[in-house]
Amino acid sequence: MNAEPFDTLSAANELEAAGVERGQAEAIAKQLHGIARPGLDQLVTKADLYKALLASSLGTIAATVGLVGLMLGAWA
């Protein structure tokens, strides 16, 4: 997933254009960046989901094969 980066300069410029003093606009933009940034590295991609599904499926197959082996061993 390609999340767009937060543009602090653009945000500060917009705040300043709306009447906020430059120093305050920059401080607000930095805080907004800090709020927006932490979650971006925790986003799940399709590849992440496919890997999890594959791992789960392989685990289920391995467990099934193990159980079948135990049942066949018990009947032998």
C-alpha positions as a Markdown table, in Angstrom:
| # | Residue | x | y | z |
|---|---|---|---|---|
| 1 | Met | 0.0 | 0.0 | 0.0 |
| 2 | Asn | 1.4 | 3.3 | -1.0 |
| 3 | Ala | 0.3 | 5.9 | 1.6 |
| 4 | Glu | 1.0 | 9.5 | 0.6 |
| 5 | Pro | 3.4 | 11.2 | 3.0 |
| 6 | Phe | 2.1 | 14.1 | 5.1 |
| 7 | Asp | 3.3 | 17.4 | 3.6 |
| 8 | Thr | 4.1 | 19.6 | 6.6 |
| 9 | Leu | 5.2 | 22.5 | 4.4 |
| 10 | Ser | 1.9 | 22.5 | 2.5 |
| 11 | Ala | -0.1 | 22.2 | 5.7 |
| 12 | Ala | 1.8 | 25.1 | 7.3 |
| 13 | Asn | 1.3 | 27.2 | 4.2 |
| 14 | Glu | -2.5 | 26.5 | 4.2 |
| 15 | Leu | -2.8 | 27.3 | 7.9 |
| 16 | Glu | -0.9 | 30.5 | 7.3 |
| 17 | Ala | -3.1 | 31.4 | 4.4 |
| 18 | Ala | -6.1 | 30.9 | 6.7 |
| 19 | Gly | -4.7 | 33.5 | 9.1 |
| 20 | Val | -2.6 | 31.5 | 11.5 |
| 21 | Glu | 0.8 | 33.0 | 12.4 |
| 22 | Arg | 3.7 | 31.2 | 10.6 |
| 23 | Gly | 5.3 | 29.9 | 13.8 |
| 24 | Gln | 2.0 | 28.5 | 15.0 |
| 25 | Ala | 1.2 | 27.1 | 11.6 |
| 26 | Glu | 4.5 | 25.2 | 11.6 |
| 27 | Ala | 4.0 | 23.9 | 15.1 |
| 28 | Ile | 0.5 | 22.7 | 14.2 |
| 29 | Ala | 1.8 | 21.0 | 11.0 |
| 30 | Lys | 4.6 | 19.2 | 12.9 |
| 31 | Gln | 2.0 | 17.9 | 15.5 |
| 32 | Leu | -0.3 | 16.7 | 12.8 |
| 33 | His | 2.6 | 14.9 | 11.1 |
| 34 | Gly | 3.4 | 13.2 | 14.4 |
| 35 | Ile | -0.2 | 12.1 | 14.7 |
| 36 | Ala | -0.5 | 10.8 | 11.1 |
| 37 | Arg | 2.9 | 9.1 | 10.9 |
| 38 | Pro | 2.8 | 6.3 | 13.6 |
| 39 | Gly | 0.0 | 4.3 | 11.9 |
| 40 | Leu | 1.5 | 4.2 | 8.5 |
| 41 | Asp | 4.0 | 1.4 | 9.2 |
| 42 | Gln | 1.2 | -0.8 | 10.6 |
| 43 | Leu | -0.9 | -0.8 | 7.5 |
| 44 | Val | -1.7 | -4.3 | 6.2 |
| 45 | Thr | -1.0 | -5.0 | 2.5 |
| 46 | Lys | -2.5 | -7.6 | 0.2 |
| 47 | Ala | 0.8 | -9.4 | 0.3 |
| 48 | Asp | 0.7 | -9.5 | 4.1 |
| 49 | Leu | -2.8 | -11.0 | 4.0 |
| 50 | Tyr | -1.8 | -13.6 | 1.4 |
| 51 | Lys | 1.2 | -14.6 | 3.5 |
| 52 | Ala | -0.9 | -15.0 | 6.6 |
| 53 | Leu | -3.5 | -17.0 | 4.6 |
| 54 | Leu | -0.8 | -19.3 | 3.2 |
| 55 | Ala | 0.8 | -19.8 | 6.6 |
| 56 | Ser | -2.6 | -20.7 | 8.1 |
| 57 | Ser | -3.5 | -23.0 | 5.2 |
| 58 | Leu | -0.1 | -24.8 | 5.5 |
| 59 | Gly | -0.6 | -25.2 | 9.2 |
| 60 | Thr | -4.0 | -26.7 | 8.7 |
| 61 | Ile | -2.6 | -29.1 | 6.1 |
| 62 | Ala | 0.2 | -30.2 | 8.3 |
| 63 | Ala | -2.2 | -30.8 | 11.2 |
| 64 | Thr | -4.5 | -32.8 | 9.0 |
| 65 | Val | -1.6 | -34.9 | 7.7 |
| 66 | Gly | -0.4 | -35.5 | 11.2 |
| 67 | Leu | -3.8 | -36.6 | 12.4 |
| 68 | Val | -4.2 | -39.0 | 9.4 |
| 69 | Gly | -0.8 | -40.4 | 10.2 |
| 70 | Leu | -1.8 | -41.0 | 13.8 |
| 71 | Met | -5.1 | -42.7 | 12.8 |
| 72 | Leu | -3.3 | -44.9 | 10.3 |
| 73 | Gly | -0.6 | -45.8 | 12.9 |
| 74 | Ala | -3.3 | -46.7 | 15.4 |
| 75 | Trp | -5.0 | -49.1 | 12.9 |
| 76 | Ala | -1.9 | -50.8 | 11.8 |
